[in-house]
Amino acid sequence: MVASSYNKRQHIAAVLLLLGFSPNISKAWLSDPIAHVRPSTAKRLATTTPSLSQEQLRELKENKYLIVPGFISESLQQSLRQDVEQLRSKNRFKVAKIGQDSTNTVNTKIRVAETCFLGKTKKGLPPHAGRQELYERLDRLRTDLGIFGPLDDDLTELLYAYYPEGGFYRRHRDAIPGSASVLRTFSMLLYLNKDWNSVKDAGQLRLHFDSGGDELPPGESPFYKDVDPEGGTLVVFQSDAIPHEVLDTQKERIAIVGWFNRPMSASDIATLSEVSPLKIVMLSISAALMMVGILGIVT
């Protein structure tokens, strides 16, 4: 899907690895030096209140995708819909782009939508109680998904996606080899649409199960599953395994979109083809200065 500011965090993580630091410890230390002895409420909840059952986790492992109706309450859906409306009225949504890293661009033949990036440490967004509750729910979800392998909270991506009437997103993959998106392990969609009519409103999420990537391979028959974007429905799938698309919608369509990323390893640095060597050097200098306490050197 889209590239986002998480690329910057991944580049910094790569630098910290080169310098011999742990990305997780370094970022936590920079943002809150005593976080390791004072866990946040969200982190405490994440370790005590599961979001997914063992049966659902087994289903995800077997099928590589999972659909959970009613994942959040109607009251939280309403609160988040109001948040979207307020953020759009304040021009916080931007025309959605496609591509990864330096190739990120607007292409209305492939995607017609608007996005607003979210996150617990995202600056510039007005506080909102529903959004905070969402972050806590997704922290618990990420913790549950960690049974399949470590996921880096600092690299989690999250955004609101707004599709106008006539909006769509053609078939694509979320994890592209050779780009920072290769760290994406699980893709997540959480819908906020009320009283969705699958026939009249269309706009389904289509999960593709053929052997192709961005296109159906020649000679293969289509093999897919359509998911109605009904409010409260959660969809989770392996980012590198399932191409997908958003069918043309005949009604305004709102979703929360996210990616849970694994930690960056030293081998990833060598394969991230679009990380500029000059950028790595500059980030190395900045990261080193940040680690000794000159926090304002990088904007």
BELDATA-V463143 format. One record per run of one state. SS is the DSSP state (2 for helix, 1 for strand, 0 for the rest). FROM is the first residue (numbers start at 1). TO is the last residue. If there is no record, write none. Layout:
# BELDATA-V463143
ss = [SS/SS]
from = [FROM/FROM]
to = [TO/TO]
This chain:
# BELDATA-V463143
ss = [0/2/0/2/0/2/0/2/0/1/0/2/0/1/0/1/0/2/0/1/0/1/0/1/0/2/0/2/0/1/0/1/0/2/1/0/1/0/1/0/1/0/1/0/1/0/1/0/1/0/1/0/1/0/2/0/2/0/2/0]
from = [1/6/19/23/32/41/49/54/64/65/69/74/90/94/96/98/99/101/104/105/106/111/113/114/118/129/149/153/156/157/164/168/173/180/184/192/193/194/202/203/205/209/224/228/230/231/234/239/244/247/249/250/253/262/266/272/277/292/295/298]
to = [5/18/22/31/40/48/53/63/64/68/73/89/93/95/97/98/100/103/104/105/110/112/113/117/128/148/152/155/156/163/167/172/179/183/191/192/193/201/202/204/208/223/227/229/230/233/238/243/246/248/249/252/261/265/271/276/291/294/297/299]
